[in-house]
Amino acid sequence: MTAAVSTARMNRIYRRQRHIYDATRKYFLLGRDRLIAGLDAGAGMHVLEIGCGTGRNLIVAAQRYPGARFYGIDISTEMLTSAYRSIEQARLAPRIRVAHGDATSFDANRLFATEKFDRIFLSYTLSMIPRWQSAIDRAVLSLAPGGELHIVDFGGQAGLPRWFRSGLRRWIGFFHVAPRDTLEAMLSAQAVRLGARLTVERPYRDYAQYARLKKS
């Protein structure tokens, strides 16, 4: 699937949804603020969100870490329209830059004149990217030495009733969302290859999975 095709598909999904996205997603995109709290982005750090959507997470993170600089990419130009507006309204445009980009092939130097990032995070993004393994490869490649990759997304729901798991997956499937059940195994292989440190948690009875990969 080309970037143009992905942009068109995501724009069809979010052309109207973007107006109510933040108000509705807070009830089931659990763990986003926990991820932001764990970024520990110090002064002078460069932080990238892949799949920044409406800019909600970038704004929360920029307010929490006033000394860091923030960047975001998204494949949907419709969502980026909302992001630009929200960032301007929050008066954070000097510290947050967003751009149209494909998670699997973005060129950070061309988009932001920055090649490496101290923190990169993906919040409920991998479950919407068909070539999600390539997105992780790209993120790892874009990490500075000692940098960290933070991911939160849908988990396996092993601690929840079976009816809930099947119902949730059926519902999110209507939005082209598919939980990545092999995420931990994929990140474990990355950690071994890089000599990196990986921690994985499954909060909310495995409703979500939260991973942090620290590059050596």
Beta strands, then each sheet from edge to edge (+ up, - down):
strand 1: 46-50
strand 2: 69-74
strand 3: 96-100
strand 4: 117-123
strand 5: 143-154
strand 6: 197-201
strand 7: 208-214
sheet 1: 3+ 2+ 1+ 4+ 5+ 7- 6+
end
